[in-house]
Every structure is written in structure tokens, then in C-alpha cells.
Amino acid sequence: MTTTDLRSAILPTYGRYDLTLVRGEGSRVWDDAGKCYLDCIAGIAVIALGHCNPVVKAAAEAQLAKLWHVSNLYWTEPMLQLAQKLSDRFGGAGAQVFYCNSGAEGTEAALKYARKATGKPGFVAIESSFHGRTFGALSVTGQPAKRAAFEPGVPGASFVELNDTDALAQAVGPDTGAIILEPIQGEGGVNPVEQQFIEAARELATARGALLLFDEVQTGVGRTGTFFAWEHHGVKPDALWLAKGLANGLPIGCLLVANEAARGFEPGDHASTFGGNPVAAAAACAVVDAIDDALLAHVRAMGDRFTAGLRAIPGISNVRGRGLMLACDVEQPAGDVVLAAMAKGLLLGTAGSGSLRLTPPLTISADEVDEAIRLLGEAVA
Ligand SMILES: *Cc1c(COP(=O)(O)O)cnc(C)c1O
């Protein structure tokens, strides 16, 4: 049997490309025929430090040789070390962490936390947002097409247009337990939140006794050129959650709650068998350590280089995003451009039918950025 024959054994929830990848190193991956690709999607903003990053690999392998799993009935060293590092990055008097294994699970933890901490059932979320595919996460995802076939969802969610401050002020009422934002919408099309809106969200949440929750699953861990995207705005949430880039491709997620936030969880309120898995947490420690000021400056510089290069390509418009979380509009259907780029050895994502999405490794070099721009220019020509 070839691997193609085996494809029917997978439930068709994804429209996958006709491409089987077998190996990766740095910003490049190889398919089963040996063809090399420059990877400017990086597992959808997951491979922060490049494929098979040797430092992360060494940290995971050292832990693999020591201890894989003991359940959350006990403490392990990596979970404590990672919590300390994330709490330090978050700032303030010390934040607290709940570990899970994915972005959607981070959303679930945040929704439960907000209801428990405030005693209020309502969630105010944003049109076009994306928070994951489980029922709670889907229920606060502002994309009706993704929800329609699975209604009814979790009650209590309402939606406002991104950056419509008046609509937000109207939507947040006495029953609102949380306002939920992505600092830059990812799956929804790479749409940045405006300063005025994020400040209004902070003020409204505080004034009306709701929690301000940021989904930093995609924007977090250095992606936008600061460790958390909220740092660009100086608006700190009561809690945020991370996943995608946190362990460079090993599954991990976490909810990070500010010390100043209303208290929520007690023993028995929430759990995850694999949450804080020692191997994933050890890898995540190596990732967080690697995201220092120099790497963050590199992300900003490569983001600027990419943005300038994209703007210079005829037929590309509306270049947007921050750091290495970028998108642009193309004249052809975005799916066609992705396939043309793939044929030339460049992997890209889409953000809706008319936009391309670029989330390369944070470690991408200037030469690789220039190569991506050249290949993309050929793909849209
Ligand atoms: C990817 C993503 C999620 C969902 O993460 P999963 O690990 O696929 O569950 C949630 N929120 C945001 C902002 C994301 O980009």
C-alpha cells in the first residue's frame, strides 16, 4: 500500500493538499519525493524556532530519557519551571498557570474560569474571531458558518464587530462574565485590534465586573515581535491563553491568569490528564528561553522586511499584520496562489478566499525572506 491508498482512513475534516511531508530542518521541509519547500506557514504559527530546532530537541530528549508522565496528582520539575518563566514574562506580582494541550482547551479553561470567578454567564466575543472547535470555543467563535451545523452551542455568547467601541459598550452588561479578544485575529483574516478598542475593552471589563480575556494562541510566544501581543498596546488582560508556538510543535497549551484577576478555580474545578506533560513542558521551557530580546528584534526586523517585499509585488495589496504574523490580498483566488507557490517550493497559508497568510518560523533569515518574496512574486505573476 502507498500512503495515498491510506488516506481514506482519515475522517475528511480537512481539505488537505496532495502533499506528504517527511522531514524538516529550520525553515525548510521535504516531501516524500525529496522535494524541498521553504515553509512560510510553519505548522500555522507553531514551529516558532524552526523545524527540529536542536536546542528544543535536546530539552525534549533529555526529559524523554528521564520521565514522560506521572499525572497531575504530582508535581514535576518542567511544569514548575515553565510556570515560573511564563509568570515572569506576564509581569505583575506573579501569574498562575493551568496547563492543557491545545488552543481550544485553553479557550475552554478561560471560559470556565470566567464564569467561576465572576458568577456571570455572559461572554462578549468578536465577529470573525476564532477560538477553536470544541463546543465552548466554537460558541464564542464569531464565524456563523463554522457554528451552524453544530448548534445549539454553549449559551451566553454575543458578538460585536471588531473595533466598534460603541457596540462593545452596549454589549457588555451586568451578566457579562468576560470580554474575549484576539489582539490580532488569526484565522479570521489577520485583522488587528485598534488601540482605542482594546483600551475600551479594558475599561468596560473593569467597570462592569467582567474579566478581559485575550486569546494569544496564535499571537503569543513572540509571533508579533513581543512575547505577548498585548505588550504592543500596554493593555494587560486578566487572563490569556497560549498554545501553538509554545513547545515548537509538541502539544501544549496553557491559561495564564494575572495575580490581580478575580480568583476562580479551586481543586476539582478543572483538569487535564496530559496537561503540563513533562516532555512538552521541557520543550516549552527551551522555547521561552530562546525568545529573548535579540530574537524579538529579529522578528520585528524580518516582519518589516517581509512587509516591504510584499508591498513591492505587483498584484499584492492590503499587506497587514505584525511581526511574523502577516497577510495580504491577491487578485487571483488565494487557493490558486498557494498551489502555484507550492509548485515553486514555497508553502503559504490562506486567510479567507482572497488573502494569503504568512506565519514563517521566527528564526527565518533575511535571505530566506527574500527568497520567499521572489517565489511569491513568481507565483502571482
Ligand atoms: C489555532 C487557534 C485556536 C485553536 O487551537 P487548537 O490547538 O487548534 O485547538 C484558538 N485560538 C486561536 C486564536 C487560534 O489561532
PDBQT file of the ligand as one rigid body, heavy atoms in Angstrom, charges set to zero:
ROOT
HETATM    1  C1  LIG A 401      -5.404  27.896  16.382  1.00  0.00    +0.000 C 
HETATM    2  C2  LIG A 401      -6.190  28.725  17.317  1.00  0.00    +0.000 A 
HETATM    3  C3  LIG A 401      -7.027  28.166  18.293  1.00  0.00    +0.000 A 
HETATM    4  C4  LIG A 401      -7.301  26.678  18.360  1.00  0.00    +0.000 C 
HETATM    5  O1  LIG A 401      -6.180  25.952  18.674  1.00  0.00    +0.000 OA
HETATM    6  P1  LIG A 401      -6.218  24.348  18.583  1.00  0.00    +0.000 P 
HETATM    7  O2  LIG A 401      -4.894  23.934  19.135  1.00  0.00    +0.000 OA
HETATM    8  O3  LIG A 401      -6.382  24.005  17.125  1.00  0.00    +0.000 OA
HETATM    9  O4  LIG A 401      -7.353  23.888  19.384  1.00  0.00    +0.000 OA
HETATM   10  C5  LIG A 401      -7.651  29.006  19.181  1.00  0.00    +0.000 A 
HETATM   11  N1  LIG A 401      -7.466  30.326  19.128  1.00  0.00    +0.000 NA
HETATM   12  C6  LIG A 401      -6.675  30.920  18.213  1.00  0.00    +0.000 A 
HETATM   13  C7  LIG A 401      -6.501  32.396  18.222  1.00  0.00    +0.000 C 
HETATM   14  C8  LIG A 401      -6.015  30.138  17.259  1.00  0.00    +0.000 A 
HETATM   15  O5  LIG A 401      -5.258  30.722  16.325  1.00  0.00    +0.000 OA
ENDROOT
TORSDOF 0
